[in-house]
Amino acid sequence: MIEFNLFRAPKPKVNNKEDSFLKQVLMIILSTTISLSLTFGTISILDYNQKKKVRRMTAMMVMSNIEPFARTLDTRSERMARADHWVQTSEDSDPAPNVIDYYFPPLDLDRINTVSL
């Protein structure tokens, strides 16, 4: 008499060499896929975090340079106002060259671009 079991499907007859080869190929494909995804996934996460850190540092540098630059602009605007007043009230229409150097000295870029964190 033939037994029939509902809970167990019949096993197909497959050659063991073919079954072994197929398992090896599938394992190689699976392991390669996992290793590539881990490698490139980790690299992309690290790259994203590095870019985020660089953006934050750039923002901090810009914010730290705003105040000295604003002070420099205030000083220059005051000097320009004094120079404008001096030119308008002077009787001589040709101001001396050293007056321009006095009121408009060259920018001190080292002082402006320093970062204080």
C-alpha positions as CSV (number, residue, x, y, z in Angstrom):
1,M,0.0,0.0,0.0
2,I,1.2,3.6,-0.8
3,E,1.4,6.0,2.1
4,F,0.4,9.6,1.5
5,N,1.5,12.3,4.0
6,L,-0.1,15.7,3.6
7,F,2.6,17.5,5.6
8,R,5.6,16.3,3.7
9,A,6.1,16.9,0.0
10,P,7.8,14.2,-2.0
11,K,11.4,14.8,-2.6
12,P,12.4,15.1,-6.3
13,K,15.2,12.8,-7.4
14,V,18.3,15.0,-8.2
15,N,21.8,13.9,-8.9
16,N,24.0,14.8,-5.9
17,K,26.8,16.3,-8.1
18,E,24.4,18.7,-9.8
19,D,22.8,19.6,-6.5
20,S,26.2,20.3,-4.9
21,F,27.3,22.4,-7.8
22,L,24.1,24.4,-7.8
23,K,24.4,25.0,-4.1
24,Q,28.0,26.2,-4.5
25,V,27.1,28.6,-7.3
26,L,24.2,30.1,-5.3
27,M,26.4,30.5,-2.2
28,I,29.1,32.2,-4.2
29,I,26.5,34.6,-5.7
30,L,24.9,35.3,-2.3
31,S,28.3,35.8,-0.5
32,T,29.5,38.1,-3.3
33,T,26.3,40.2,-3.1
34,I,26.5,40.5,0.6
35,S,30.2,41.5,0.7
36,L,29.7,44.1,-2.1
37,S,26.7,45.6,-0.4
38,L,28.5,45.7,3.0
39,T,31.6,47.3,1.4
40,F,29.9,49.9,-0.7
41,G,27.2,50.6,1.9
42,T,29.8,51.2,4.6
43,I,31.8,53.5,2.3
44,S,28.7,55.5,1.4
45,I,27.7,55.9,5.0
46,L,31.2,57.0,6.0
47,D,31.4,59.4,3.0
48,Y,28.0,60.9,3.9
49,N,29.1,61.5,7.6
50,Q,32.4,63.1,6.4
51,K,30.5,65.5,4.1
52,K,28.1,66.3,6.9
53,K,31.1,67.1,9.2
54,V,32.7,69.3,6.5
55,R,29.5,71.2,5.9
56,R,29.2,71.9,9.6
57,M,32.8,73.0,9.9
58,T,32.4,75.3,6.9
59,A,29.3,76.9,8.5
60,M,31.2,77.4,11.8
61,M,34.0,79.1,9.9
62,V,31.7,81.4,8.1
63,M,29.8,82.3,11.3
64,S,33.1,83.0,13.1
65,N,34.2,85.4,10.3
66,I,31.0,87.4,10.2
67,E,31.6,89.5,13.3
68,P,35.2,90.6,12.5
69,F,34.1,91.4,9.0
70,A,31.1,93.4,10.2
71,R,33.5,95.4,12.6
72,T,35.8,96.1,9.7
73,L,32.9,97.3,7.6
74,D,31.7,99.6,10.4
75,T,35.2,101.0,10.8
76,R,35.5,101.6,7.1
77,S,32.1,103.3,6.8
78,E,33.0,105.6,9.7
79,R,36.3,106.5,7.9
80,M,34.5,107.0,4.6
81,A,32.0,109.4,6.3
82,R,34.9,111.4,7.9
83,A,36.7,111.5,4.5
84,D,33.5,112.6,2.8
85,H,33.0,115.3,5.3
86,W,36.6,116.4,5.1
87,V,36.5,116.5,1.3
88,Q,33.2,118.5,1.3
89,T,34.4,121.0,3.8
90,S,37.9,121.5,2.5
91,E,38.6,124.5,0.4
92,D,41.3,122.7,-1.5
93,S,39.8,120.5,-4.2
94,D,42.8,118.2,-4.4
95,P,43.3,116.3,-1.2
96,A,46.7,115.2,-0.3
97,P,47.5,111.6,-1.2
98,N,48.4,110.6,2.4
99,V,44.9,111.6,3.5
100,I,43.4,108.7,1.4
101,D,46.0,106.3,2.9
102,Y,45.0,107.5,6.4
103,Y,41.3,107.0,5.9
104,F,41.4,103.9,3.7
105,P,44.3,101.6,4.9
106,P,44.6,98.3,3.1
107,L,42.6,95.4,4.6
108,D,44.3,93.2,7.1
109,L,43.2,89.9,5.6
110,D,45.0,87.8,8.2
111,R,42.9,89.3,11.0
112,I,39.7,88.9,9.1
113,N,40.2,85.3,8.0
114,T,41.2,83.9,11.4
115,V,39.0,81.2,12.8
116,S,38.3,81.2,16.5
117,L,36.5,78.0,17.6
